[in-house]
C-alpha cells in the first residue's frame, strides 16, 4: 500500500495576495488592532499548548466557532465548523456557554450575538476582521437608496432581501421594511418568498449587498433575464439609475461583491480546462455571472464540501472559493484519489478572515480564562430586534 502525499495546489503568491494592515507585515500572522496587553509572538513555540490549556481551563464556559475559511492553525481549536449562519445557530443551541469565541469576521459575530441569549457574550479575537462585502452597504447608503426608490414611485413594490454577509444594521433595515435574510444555499427560496409578498407582475426585490449572488440566483435558478436586473451604485446620484430603469427592473442589485470570489474569471475556467482534461469546475454563487455560467456545478460552501464527499475516486475538480478551504479539502480527499485544485493560479485568501490567527486566538482565550472579557461584539437592542425579525422570516421559509 502506498501512502498518499499531501497535494500541493498550483498557486503562486502575488504582492497583493493578502491585504496587510497594521504596523506588522508578517503574512503568516497579520496584526490588526492593538490588543490590551501583549499579543503573543507568532514564533512562540508554545502557542498550541497555550491555546489548549486556556480552552481546557474555561471548559464548558467557552464555545469556539470556526468558519470554513479560517486558517488550519485556528480551525484545530474549533468546537464546530461551518458557514456563518450554521455557526450562529450552533452558538444559540449552546446556552450553557458563557463565551462564544467566533473565529470568523465581524458580521458573523454580530449574527451570533443576535441569535444567542442576553447572558452569552460573543468575542471576536481580532476586531479588524471585517468583511469588505458587508462594508459595501452602509445604513446611510441604504436609507438613501430607499429614498430614491420612493421618489421613483416603486418603494411600496420593493421587498428587500439581504444576504447573510451583511452588517446588523442592514439586516435591521431589511426586517423593518418587510424583507428577509438569505444564505447562498437558500437564496432562491428567499427570492420566491419575496416575490410572493405582492403582485407577481409588479413586485421587485432590492438585493443586498452582493450583486453576483442576486444576479446568479435570479437568472440561473429562476429563469429571469439579465435585462430584468439593474445595479444600484451607492456612489452615484440616484444609484446611477433613472426612474424608468427602476420601474422596469425586477431585481435591483446593490453594487457589492466578495473580494475573493470576484477575482475568478472566465479565463480562469478556460485555463484550468486546458490544463486538466476532464476537470469538473465547481464554484460558489458569489462568483461573476460569466464564471457561474461556464462552471459545471455551482453551490454554497456546504454544497461544495458535500459534492466532493460524494465525488468518485479519481475524479478531478477545480474549486472556485477561498484558498484555505480548498487546500483543506485537497488534503482531506487526496487519500481517496480525488484531485482537487484551486480554480485560479494566484493566491486568493480572504484577507480579513486571515486576521484571526493563533496569536489572537491565544490572547482571547487566555484573557477569558483570567476573567477578562475582551473584544465583545454587542448589537444594540433596537437593531437586534429588527435584524432578528428578518432572520426569523428566513427560518420560516419552506
N, C-alpha and C positions, 0 to 999 in steps of 0.2 A: 504494500500500500504506500502510495506517495503522499507526502504532506503538502497541502495546498499552501502556496506562498501568498503573503499579503499583497494584493494588487496595487500597483502604482497608477494613479489616474494621470492621463496625459494632459496636464495643465501647466502653464508657465506663469510665474508671478509677474505682475506689472507694477510700476511705481504707484498706481492709484488703486491697487487691489484692495487695500484696506484704507479706510479714512482714519488717519491717525490724528487724534485730537489731544489736547492737554500738552503738558511740557515734555512728556516722555515720548520716545519713538521706538519702542520695542514691539515689533509685530506679534510677538508671542504673548504679550501682556499689555494690551492697551490701557493707558491710565486715563481715567475720566475725571470726575470732580474730586476735589480734595476730601479725604475722609477724616473724621475726628480721630486723633491718634495716629499710629503708624500703620500703613498698609504693608503687609509682608512683602519681602522681595520675591520676585518671580523665580529667582535662582535658589530660594530656600529649599534644601533637600527634604525638609520635614513637612512641607505643605500638605501632602496627602494624609500623613498621620495626624497633623493638627486638625484638619477638617473632620477626619473620622472621630477623633477624640471629642471635639466640640459637639458634633452631632449626637454622639452617644451620651454625652453629659445632658443634653437637652431632652433626649428620649422622645416620648410622645408629645412633648410640648411643641415640637417643630415638625413641619411637613415641607419637604423640599420638592418643588416642581421644576422640571427641566424641559424646555421646548426642544423640538426636534433639531433646530438649527444651532443648538449650543455646542461648544467645544466638548470633545471627549473627556477632558480633564474635569469638566463640570458635571457632565451627564452621569458619571460614575457615582455621584452622590445624590442623584435624584431618586425620590421615592416612587414617582411616576413620571413618565414622559408622554408627550403628545403635542397636539396643536393647541393654540391659545384657548379656545373655548372648552375643549376637553379638560384642560388643566384647571381652568377656573371652576368648572363643575366638580372636578375631583377635590378641589380645595373646600368647596361648600359641603361636600359629603364627609368631611373630617372635622366636625365641630369641636372635637376634643383637642385639636391642635391650636395652641395659643398663637403660634407664629407660623405664617405661611411665607416661606422664602421662595420667591418667584425668580427663577433663572430664565429670564426672557427679556422683554422690553416693556417700556412704561405703560402702554395702553393695555397690555396683558395683565399687569399688576393692578391697574385700575379696575378691570373687569372682575378680577378675583376679589377685590375689596367690595365691589357692588354686590356680588353673589354670596359672600360669606357673612357671618353674623357680626354684630357690632363688637363682640368681645374678641374677635380674632384680629390680628394685626398682620398686615401684608408688608413684606420687606423686599425691596429691590436692591441687590448687592451694589450696583453702581447706578446712581441717579442719571448718569449721562447715557444710559442705554435707552435710547428713544427709538422712534421709527420714522424714517423720512416720509413714508407714505401717509401715516397718520398726521404728520405735521403739515401736509399739503392742504389740509382743510381746517381752518380755524373757526371758532364760533362766530367771530365778527364777519368773516368772509361768507359763511353760510347764511347768516342773518341777512346780509346784503343781497345774496342770491335770491332769497325768498322775497325780498322787496322787488327785485327785478321781475320775478315770476308774477307777483301781484300786479305790478304795473302793466305787464303784458296780458293780464286778464286770465291767467291759467293756474294760479296758485291753488284754487279750490279743486282743480282736477289733478293735482300732483300729490303722489304718495311717496315720501322719502323712504329709501331702502339703503341702510348703511352697512358697509362691510364691518366685520368684527375688528378689522385692523383700523380702528378709528379711536379718537380720544373719547373720554367720558362725556365731554361737552357735546360732541357730535351725536353720540348715542342719545343724550338727553334731548337734543333738538329733534331727533327722529321720533322719540317717544311722544314728545309734546305735540308733534304735528301728525300724529296718527300712523306713523310708519313702523317698520320692523328692522331688526338686525339680520344679517345673513352671514354664513361662513362660505368658504369656497366649495363645500360639499352640498350645501342646501340652497344655493343662490337661485336656482330655477324655482324651487318651491316657494321661496320668498317673493320672487317676482310674480309668480302665478297668483299668490295671495294678494299682492299689491294691486294687480290689475282687476281683481275681483271686488275691490273696495268701491268701485264706481261703475259708470257705464263703460263697457269694454272698448267702445269705439273712441271714447274721449279721454279716458284715464291715462295719465302719464306717470313715469317714475323718475325721481331725482335720485341717481345712484352715486353714493359717496363711499370712500374718496378715490377708489381705483377704477379708472375708466376701462381698463382692459378686462377685468372680471365682468363688469357690467356689459360691455360690448360682446364678449365671447359667449356669455350666457344668453343674451338676447338673440344673437344671430345664430350661433351654433346649436343651442339647445332649444330655442323657442321659435325658430323659423322666421325671425324678423330680418329685414334687410339693413345693410349699413346706412341706407338713407333714412331709416327710422331713428337713427341715433345722431345726436348733436353733442358737442363737447363744450361745457361751460368753463371758461378760463377766468378764474377769480382775479387775475392780474390785468384784465382788460375791461373797459367800460361795458356795462351790461353783459359781462361774461363773453364779450366778443360775438354776441348773437343778436339778431333782430327779433322783434316781437313775432314776426311771421314765422321765423325758424322755430321759435319756442312753441308756437301754436301747432305747427305741423309735426313736431317730434313726438315720438312715443317714449324714447329713452333720453333723458338729459343726463349726460355723463360728466361727472366732475373731472377736471383735468389733474388727476393724480395718478401715480403709478408706483410700483415697487422697484427700488433701485437695483435689486438683484435680478428679478425675473425680467425686468425691462431691458436688460443687457443682451439677452438671447435674440438672435436674428435669424432670418431665413437663410443667410449664408452659413450660419452655424449648423442648421439642419442639413443643408446640401453637402457641406463639408464632411459631416460625420457619416452620411450615407455613402459618400465616395470612398471614405477610408475604411469603413466596416460594412462590407456587403451583408445584407440580411438583418441589419440592426433594426430594433424597434425603438422608435422615438417616443418618449413619454414625457410630457411637460405639464407644468402647473398652469391653471387658467389665468394666473396673473401675467402670463406672457403676452406679447403683442399678438394681435389677431392673425397676422400672416404666419407667425410661428405655430400657433394653435392649429390653423388650417392645414399646415404642412405636416403636423405630427400624426403618429399612428394612434396614440392614446393621450387623453387629457384628463387630469383629475387633481384633487386636493392632495395634500401631503399624506394623509391616511390612505387615500386611494393608491398613491404611488407605492407605498410600503406593501399594501395588500396585493397589488398587481405583481410585484416582484416575488412575494411569498408564493404566489400561485404559478409563477412562470416555470416552464420546464427546464430541466438541466440542459446546459449547452446553449441556451438562448442568449442573445446579445441585446443590450439595452443602452441607450443614450438618454440620460435623465436631465431635464431642464428644471432644476431647482437649486437650492442653496448647497454649497460645496461640502460643508461639514456633514450634512445628511447623506449626500451622495457617496462620500468616502466611507461613511459608516456602513451603508448598505452594500457597497462593493466588498468590503471586508467580511461582512456577515454572510453574503451569499457566494463568495468565492469557493468555499469547500463543496458547494453544490454544483459547481461547474457553470455558474451563471456569470457572464462577462458584463460588467456594469461600468460605463464610462460617463464622464461629465460631458454635457452637450457642447460646452464652449471649450476653447483651448487656452483661455486665460482664467486666472483665479477669480472667483465670484463669491466671496464670503459676504454675509450680512455684517457690515462693519459695526453697527451699533449692537447687534446681538453678540458679537465677539467681545464686547466690552466686559461682559460677565466672564471673568477669568477666575482661576483658582485663588490668586491673592485676594480678590474682592470677596469671594465666597468664604474663604477662611476668616477674613476680617469680620464679615457679617455674622457668621456662626459663633465665633469666639466672643463677639460683643454681646450677643443674645445670651450666651452661656454665662456671661459675667453679670447679667441683669441689665444691660444697656440696650435699649431699643434704638436702632439706627435705621435711617433711610426708609421710614414708614411711608407708604403710599395710602393716602386717605382722600376719598371723594366726598365733597360736601353733601349734605342731606338732600337738598332740592335737586341737584344734578343727579344724585344717586336714584332718587325716586323716579324721575322721568326716564333715565337710562335703563333702570330695571324694568320699567313698563315695556320699553322696546324689546328688551331681551326676553321678557315673558311672552310677548307676541311671537317671537321666533320659536320658543319652546313649545308653543301651542300649534305650530304648523303641522299639518297632516303628514 
